[in-house]
Amino acid sequence: MKGRKTRDFVIVKPVWWRQSCLTLFLLLSAIFCSFVGNFGPLVGWLLTSLMAVISLLSLLDQVFEWSRLRIDRRGFSLRTWLRNQSLAHSEVEDFEIIQFAGRKLMVAHLKEPARRRLKSGDQPFPFSCCFGRPPEEVLSILRSHLDRTPRPS
């Protein structure tokens, strides 16, 4: 099983070499924008600054592990750059992989109170947490740590 496992929780984090390649690409894009003169000096420096800041954020994300999936006794906590999602064990029926636009997508089948809270209707709830790993591997981690202990409603 990939991810760091301790006594009380499991953390699935991004694949280090893929995130390193993204950071390097963003840094090289920043350098490229600083040397291209076709945009004009103002646009070139704006693009350089933007790419440099994004590559710095990507590097900091890699060092401090901001983006991650944490599974503990409370539930599933998915934290990415653009959103944070938390699902309690009691809210999830099961996880599944579906095909969406030719790609594999991880979804959570939620129980009725959670579907109302998240306004997902009868549709499965997208739970994109693969971080560059094969979806089957993450699915097995999610299913093996799903606590199905009955709880009072």
C-alpha positions as CSV (number, residue, x, y, z in Angstrom):
1,M,0.0,0.0,0.0
2,K,1.3,3.4,-1.0
3,G,1.0,6.3,1.4
4,R,2.3,6.8,4.9
5,K,0.6,4.6,7.5
6,T,0.7,5.2,11.2
7,R,-1.4,3.8,14.0
8,D,-4.4,6.1,13.6
9,F,-4.5,7.4,10.0
10,V,-3.4,6.9,6.5
11,I,-2.1,9.6,4.2
12,V,-2.1,9.3,0.4
13,K,0.0,12.0,-1.1
14,P,1.0,12.9,-4.7
15,V,3.6,10.9,-6.5
16,W,6.8,12.9,-5.8
17,W,8.4,12.6,-9.3
18,R,5.2,13.7,-11.1
19,Q,4.9,16.8,-8.9
20,S,8.6,17.5,-9.3
21,C,8.2,17.4,-13.1
22,L,5.3,19.8,-12.9
23,T,7.3,22.2,-10.7
24,L,10.3,22.0,-13.1
25,F,8.0,22.6,-16.1
26,L,6.5,25.7,-14.4
27,L,10.0,27.0,-13.6
28,L,11.2,26.5,-17.1
29,S,8.1,28.2,-18.4
30,A,8.9,31.2,-16.2
31,I,12.5,31.3,-17.6
32,F,11.2,31.0,-21.1
33,C,8.7,33.9,-20.6
34,S,11.5,36.1,-19.3
35,F,13.6,35.7,-22.5
36,V,10.8,35.9,-25.1
37,G,10.5,39.5,-26.3
38,N,7.5,39.1,-28.6
39,F,5.0,39.8,-25.8
40,G,6.5,43.1,-24.8
41,P,8.4,43.7,-21.5
42,L,5.4,44.2,-19.3
43,V,3.5,41.0,-20.4
44,G,6.8,39.1,-20.4
45,W,7.5,40.0,-16.8
46,L,3.9,39.4,-15.7
47,L,4.0,35.9,-17.2
48,T,7.5,35.3,-15.7
49,S,6.3,36.4,-12.2
50,L,3.1,34.4,-12.5
51,M,4.9,31.2,-13.5
52,A,7.5,31.7,-10.9
53,V,4.9,32.1,-8.1
54,I,3.0,29.0,-9.3
55,S,6.2,27.0,-9.4
56,L,7.1,28.2,-5.9
57,L,3.6,27.2,-4.6
58,S,4.0,23.8,-6.3
59,L,7.4,23.3,-4.6
60,L,6.0,24.3,-1.2
61,D,3.1,22.0,-1.7
62,Q,5.5,19.2,-2.3
63,V,7.7,20.0,0.7
64,F,4.8,20.7,3.2
65,E,2.4,18.1,1.7
66,W,-0.6,20.5,1.5
67,S,-2.4,18.3,-1.1
68,R,-3.3,15.0,0.3
69,L,-6.0,12.5,1.2
70,R,-6.1,11.7,4.9
71,I,-8.1,8.8,6.2
72,D,-8.7,8.6,9.9
73,R,-11.3,7.6,12.4
74,R,-13.4,10.7,11.6
75,G,-13.5,10.0,7.9
76,F,-12.0,11.0,4.6
77,S,-10.4,14.5,4.3
78,L,-9.3,15.4,0.7
79,R,-7.3,18.6,0.4
80,T,-6.2,20.0,-2.9
81,W,-5.1,23.5,-4.2
82,L,-8.6,24.5,-5.2
83,R,-10.9,22.8,-2.7
84,N,-11.2,20.8,0.5
85,Q,-13.7,17.9,0.9
86,S,-14.5,16.0,4.0
87,L,-16.7,12.9,4.2
88,A,-17.5,11.0,7.4
89,H,-17.4,7.3,7.4
90,S,-21.1,7.2,8.2
91,E,-21.9,9.3,5.1
92,V,-20.3,6.9,2.6
93,E,-21.9,3.7,1.3
94,D,-19.0,2.7,-1.1
95,F,-16.4,4.0,-3.5
96,E,-16.3,3.1,-7.2
97,I,-14.4,3.9,-10.4
98,I,-16.5,5.1,-13.3
99,Q,-15.5,6.1,-16.9
100,F,-16.1,9.8,-17.5
101,A,-15.0,11.4,-20.8
102,G,-12.7,8.4,-21.5
103,R,-10.9,8.7,-18.1
104,K,-11.3,6.8,-14.9
105,L,-12.9,8.9,-12.1
106,M,-13.2,8.0,-8.4
107,V,-16.7,8.5,-7.0
108,A,-18.3,8.1,-3.6
109,H,-21.8,6.7,-3.3
110,L,-23.3,8.7,-0.4
111,K,-26.1,7.9,2.0
112,E,-29.3,10.0,1.8
113,P,-28.4,12.7,4.5
114,A,-25.0,13.3,2.9
115,R,-26.6,13.5,-0.6
116,R,-29.0,16.2,0.6
117,R,-26.2,18.1,2.4
118,L,-24.0,18.1,-0.7
119,K,-26.9,18.5,-3.1
120,S,-25.7,15.7,-5.3
121,G,-29.1,14.2,-6.0
122,D,-28.9,10.6,-7.2
123,Q,-25.6,11.1,-8.9
124,P,-22.4,9.7,-7.4
125,F,-20.2,12.3,-5.7
126,P,-16.9,12.9,-7.5
127,F,-14.0,12.3,-5.2
128,S,-10.9,12.9,-7.2
129,C,-8.0,11.8,-5.0
130,C,-5.6,9.7,-7.1
131,F,-2.7,12.2,-7.0
132,G,-1.0,10.4,-10.0
133,R,-1.5,6.9,-8.7
134,P,-3.5,4.2,-10.4
135,P,-7.2,4.6,-9.5
136,E,-7.4,0.9,-8.6
137,E,-4.7,1.3,-6.0
138,V,-6.5,4.3,-4.3
139,L,-9.8,2.5,-4.5
140,S,-8.4,-0.5,-2.6
141,I,-7.0,1.9,0.1
142,L,-10.4,3.7,0.4
143,R,-12.4,0.5,0.6
144,S,-10.1,-1.1,3.1
145,H,-10.3,1.9,5.4
146,L,-14.0,2.5,5.1
147,D,-15.5,2.0,8.6
148,R,-18.9,0.4,8.3
149,T,-19.6,0.4,12.0
150,P,-23.3,1.1,12.5
151,R,-23.9,4.5,14.2
152,P,-27.0,6.2,15.5
153,S,-28.5,8.6,13.0
